[in-house]
Amino acid sequence: MNTMNLAPNAPTDAAALPVWTIGREGLDKLPEPARAWAAATRFKAGAGEVLLVPGEGASLAGAVLGLGAEADAPARSLLAGALGRSLPEGDWRLEGPDALDADLAALAYRIGAYRFERYRANPDGEPRARLLFPAEVEARAGRLAASVALARDLINTPANDMLPDAIEAAVRAVGTEFSATVTSIVGDDLLAQNFPMIHAVGRASSVAPRLIELLWGREDAPRVTLVGKGVAFDTGGLDIKPASGMLLMKKDMGGAANVLGLARAIMDAGLHVRLRVLVPSVENAISASAFRPGDILKSRKGRTVEIGNTDAEGRLILADALALADEEAPELLIDMATLTGAARVALGPDLPPFFTADEAFAADLAAASAAVADPLWRLPLHKPYARSLASKIADINNVTPDGFAGAITAALFLEGFVEKAASWTHLDVYGWRPQASHLGPVGGEAQGLRALFQVIEGRYPHAG
């Protein structure tokens, strides 16, 4: 994304109707007839409120987008997402008087209009209103909106249509779009090629576990590797979840969905990287072959792991994938996973934590998070907590006995499988929007994707 430009967006089509953008304290700055109509309807310009302004006869003169009292410029600009579901058919343009960032507003409009209608008999179809922006803004917004929609679609799809084979098909479809190479290691081949923990977690399912790999870009470009947790559905295994705990477990592949969306944006932008995507994909099911509490699993790295709880399966499959990723010492290694409930208790559903020992990357990611209003918060890799993962009979346990600092100890578990990468970062995402907002309906959500893309694009711009 370009440097913030808070000047009002120049009209791209004189025939398009205006959308006046205004904060709660500035209603008197609206032009007529919007000012009079706002007063007559007692419109307060609350954040994301939209007022349609009548014109002559049955026509419209324009619309007003309320910005509330929000002072943060990126967050104000994302309120344009409310227009995605509110504007009637036709062409529209942003006109001020309060200015928005064009890149963020264009993106917000698109993702705010998102609908998941695969299973509806009578879908609403695509929005018929168009909010117009300059062509270069449209291109940038379209790239990220498509990537966000991909992640949302994958998470929203129920497990009966999104088991490991379907996740592989989704990776292959994106790979085909951008001429990437996609391969997979499936079933007992995982044992033959030394991915024992991926195999153990997924072997109870009727659909074989697998490790999916996508490769793209010049071989001599900087190596950027993305790893995404692809648990298609999580029963908890033999440590079975209660029924209420399974209701959203179709989203347990949210890390894979976010990684694939991020990869799509990187490839679409043509960034100067050798991109590698690794998705360990399993269903944590229950059958006679399910792995058990108390089992000792050998990992790809050679470390043995005592299973204290079969519902802490995501870190097991990630460990094997991270060990593989680490073997080629990438310049940047990032994993994303719907990993712990502890992260939600600490920070809630909207603010995913990230963990890294790379101070420069942490600073860049925090700055990008603020710049594009894609909330993230750094939590520490507090090394003393690692002792809680000790096992009396194996090298490490997959859980702690007390449950304290669960997001941190999960990150510390993963860190033990990364040694050679120049920089490693772990994001513990929720992957779900529990309440509808101006940026989208209840359902699957891309989290951290836009902030990560901002950092990666800044470091590895298009090669030309």
Buried (B, 14 or more C-beta within 10 A) or exposed (E): BEEBEEEBBEEBEEEBBBBBBBBBEEBEBBBEBBBEBBEEEEBEBBBBBBBBBEEEEEEBBBBBBBBBEBEEBBBBBBBBBBBBBBBEEEBBBBBBEBBBBBBBBBBBBBBBBBBBEEEEEEEEEEBEBBBBBEEEBBEBBBBBBBBBBBBBBBBBBEBEEBBBBBBBEBBBEBBEEBEBEBEBBBBEBBBEEBBBBBBBBBBBBEBBBBBBBBBBBEEEBBBBBBBBBBBBBBBBBBBBBEEEBBEBBBBBBBBBBBBBBBBBBBBBBEBBBBBBBBBBBBBBBBEEEBBEBEBEBBBBBEBBBBBBBBBBBBBBBBBBBBBBBBEEEBBBBBBBBBBBBBBBEBBEBBBBBBBBBBEEBBEBBBBBBBBBBBBBEBBEBEEEBBEBBEBEEBBBBBBBEEEEBBBBBBBBBBBBBBEEBEBBBBBBBBBBBBEEBBBBBEBBBBBBBBBBBBBBBEBBEEEE
